[in-house]
Amino acid sequence: MQQQGSEMMKNALFLKCTLVFVLGVLLWVPLLMIENTIHERTTYREEAVQAIAASSAGEQKLWGPVLTITVDEEYDEPVSGWTKAGAVAGSTRATRRHTLQVTPSAVDLKGQMDVERRKLGLFSTPVFELNATLSGHYVAPTAKDLPKLGPNARLKWGAPVLTVGVGDTRGIAGAPVVTLAGTTLAVEGGSDVKDFTSGFHGVANNVPLDGSAKTLPFSVTVRLVGTSAFGFVPVGDVVTANLSSNWPHPSFGGDFLPRTRTVQDTGFTAQWGTTALASNGGGTTEGFQVRLIEPVDVYQQATRSVKYGFLFIVLSFAAFFVFEQLKNLRIHPIQYLLVGLAQAVFFLLLTSLSEHMAFAVAYGVSATASVVLVGVYLASVLRGAARAVGFSTAMGTLYAALFGILQSEQNALLLGSVLIFLLLAAVMLGTRKVDWYGRAV
């Protein structure tokens, strides 16, 4: 009889373990559905950002400025022919056109970026207005900058054209002010520089290139509206940039990081510098770049948290199961299921609340609601308020540990590994004297 009872106990224990395992696998389904919902909300946010950018301007970038000069050359072109007297040689006047593209010897960008949030429904994105001034000078081109000239060449220099590339010309607010050699240029849209797909230019009809000036100073003032990011592609021998903003969460990228930066709660300032040697003569494509990021990406945080959902459910089920064995309580599989669903709903509640309030506040509200709900329910299931309080306290501690892991992204793997090890150690030490064949010793 004792052997039969032991066999029955082993069978019942195995059946319960199997049933709890199946319930845990089933609860993976709502967790996957919640994770899919988070991905959908992320997509909706991206669509909202694109809609905001479509109604104003997208990410912005400045190139240049580049000076384009056409030079018409008239020269003697040798000709030869045959007459009755024999071969003759002579020349005829011919013309050809050269195009010079001159980059600055030095260029400096100074910009003030004022940022505000633009909302569309539940979602928002940073939109900026940049007041930028480009200043510097060119070395005035001479005949030495042209290819080899023909015999008796005569040159006719065209009017210089100063071109600035702009990433999204819809964001040009007001008319840019462009000066070259002290002359204010009439500004028109479009770009005749191959590398600048869009932008604006000014024709310097009253700036003669007769060799009287060794340098051509320039200044460009432009007001740009953009969304999320701004970049400046360095074109010139020596390029410097100084940018300040009221946005306290910049992310610097591109081909060159700032040489100095200061980030405070009131905004940031950053200074860049490079030369033609470092930028491959202006051949870089990203240049100096700053991205206006969100301090807390609620959907990224929610996605990271839901990945721990199955662990939470497993730990809850393990605690229930051990409690059953230690206290000789019978907990129905439906009760396992309901507690597991409460754990899963926590992550859905967290995602929805974080769209309307700070993530930390949403996490605290969701965790408190989940702990209180499970605690009230377990007071009846475990037949004692003290037991429910103990279980709820452990559950609240887990939520607090998860929040710490989410806030420490760089050390998330380390903290998560330590947490799992400590929990496993607690279970092993707490059950080391349990006779899993049916009696506690």
Secondary structure, DSSP 8 states (H G I E B T S, - for coil): -HHHHHHHHHHHHHHHHHHHHHHHHHTHHHHHHHHHHHHHHHHHHHHHHHHHHHHS--SEEEEEEEEEEEEEEEEEEEEEEEETTEEEEEEEEEEEEEEEEE--SEEEEEEEEEEEEEEETTEEEEEEEEEEEEEEEEE---GGGSS---TT-EEEE---EEEEEES-GGGB-S--EEEETTEEEEEEE---STT-SSEEEEE-TT---SSS-SEEEEEEEEEEEEESEEEEE--SSEEEEEEEES-S-EEEEESB--SEEEEETTEEEEEEEEETTTTTTTT-SS-EEEEE--S--HHHHHHHHHTTHHHHHHHHHHHHHHHHHHHT----HHHHHHHHHHHHHHHHHHHHHHTTS-HHHHHHHHHHHHHHHHHHHHHHHTT-HHHHHHHHHHHHHHHHHHHHHHH-GGGHHHHHHHHHHHHHHHHHHHTTTEETTTEE-
